[in-house]
Amino acid sequence: MTITDRLIAPNATRSEAALCYSAAAVGAVTAGLLAKNSSVLVIVVVTLVGFDLFGGAVVNATASAKRWFHRPGRDARHHLAFVAIHVQPFLLALVVPGFGWWTAAAIYGFVLAAAVVVTSAPDALRTPIAFAATVFGVAITTHARGALVPALVRTRPADQTAPRPPAAGTGRAHDARVTDRARFPGSVRSLCHDDLHGSARVR
């Protein structure tokens, strides 16, 4: 089997392959840019996760992948095993400081539970149930992003250095801004705006 046969499906068309690889590349670049100021290990892991998740989402929607993964002899056990081996949340928890194991477990547990529900449902209801699960999954991962984004920001090398003294003329206004930021660290948007100075904003 070729690499495309393994990553997408046997007999995938050129258009399907181009679309899947393009989505995977965009995902890898986006994730890599998000983690660009982190350690090399974090950058590599986050980039690979982005490649797999973006590309995999498109692969699962192709006709060739549907034919391959639902070919004769495949049943719910195979589908659940496929979902279960995708342990990216735990990989992120392992290498990204601040991305907790409980967050990883919540994401992984929800996806696995959703897969059980979908594969157990009647054929006519599987698609709408899968879409419903996707909506709730987006809500959960959006909440988890609030843990991942600051975690990546906090792993910047600059965070490991001693703070610089305030520039002349900043005085108490600068100190008050730093104090307010420390007191209210939940504003990811302000952190990205103030600290990253116009870098790519996370979706």
Secondary structure in CASP SS format (residue, H / E / C, confidence):
PFRMAT SS
TARGET T0000
AUTHOR 0000-0000-0000
METHOD secondary structure of the structure
MODEL  1
M C 1.00
T C 1.00
I H 1.00
T H 1.00
D H 1.00
R H 1.00
L H 1.00
I C 1.00
A C 1.00
P C 1.00
N C 1.00
A C 1.00
T C 1.00
R H 1.00
S H 1.00
E H 1.00
A H 1.00
A H 1.00
L H 1.00
C H 1.00
Y H 1.00
S H 1.00
A H 1.00
A H 1.00
A H 1.00
V H 1.00
G H 1.00
A H 1.00
V H 1.00
T H 1.00
A H 1.00
G H 1.00
L H 1.00
L H 1.00
A C 1.00
K C 1.00
N C 1.00
S C 1.00
S C 1.00
V H 1.00
L H 1.00
V H 1.00
I H 1.00
V H 1.00
V H 1.00
V H 1.00
T H 1.00
L H 1.00
V H 1.00
G H 1.00
F H 1.00
D H 1.00
L H 1.00
F H 1.00
G H 1.00
G H 1.00
A H 1.00
V H 1.00
V H 1.00
N C 1.00
A C 1.00
T C 1.00
A H 1.00
S H 1.00
A H 1.00
K H 1.00
R H 1.00
W H 1.00
F H 1.00
H C 1.00
R C 1.00
P C 1.00
G C 1.00
R C 1.00
D C 1.00
A H 1.00
R H 1.00
H H 1.00
H H 1.00
L H 1.00
A H 1.00
F H 1.00
V H 1.00
A H 1.00
I C 1.00
H C 1.00
V C 1.00
Q H 1.00
P H 1.00
F H 1.00
L H 1.00
L H 1.00
A H 1.00
L H 1.00
V H 1.00
V C 1.00
P C 1.00
G C 1.00
F C 1.00
G C 1.00
W H 1.00
W H 1.00
T H 1.00
A H 1.00
A H 1.00
A H 1.00
I H 1.00
Y H 1.00
G H 1.00
F H 1.00
V H 1.00
L H 1.00
A H 1.00
A H 1.00
A H 1.00
V H 1.00
V H 1.00
V H 1.00
T H 1.00
S H 1.00
A C 1.00
P C 1.00
D H 1.00
A H 1.00
L H 1.00
R H 1.00
T H 1.00
P H 1.00
I H 1.00
A H 1.00
F H 1.00
A H 1.00
A H 1.00
T H 1.00
V H 1.00
F H 1.00
G H 1.00
V H 1.00
A H 1.00
I H 1.00
T H 1.00
T H 1.00
H H 1.00
A H 1.00
R H 1.00
G H 1.00
A H 1.00
L H 1.00
V H 1.00
P H 1.00
A H 1.00
L H 1.00
V H 1.00
R H 1.00
T C 1.00
R C 1.00
P H 1.00
A H 1.00
D H 1.00
Q H 1.00
T C 1.00
A C 1.00
P C 1.00
R C 1.00
P C 1.00
P C 1.00
A C 1.00
A C 1.00
G C 1.00
T C 1.00
G H 1.00
R H 1.00
A H 1.00
H H 1.00
D H 1.00
A H 1.00
R H 1.00
V H 1.00
T H 1.00
D H 1.00
R H 1.00
A H 1.00
R H 1.00
F C 1.00
P C 1.00
G C 1.00
S C 1.00
V H 1.00
R H 1.00
S H 1.00
L H 1.00
C H 1.00
H H 1.00
D H 1.00
D H 1.00
L H 1.00
H C 1.00
G C 1.00
S C 1.00
A C 1.00
R C 1.00
V C 1.00
R C 1.00
END
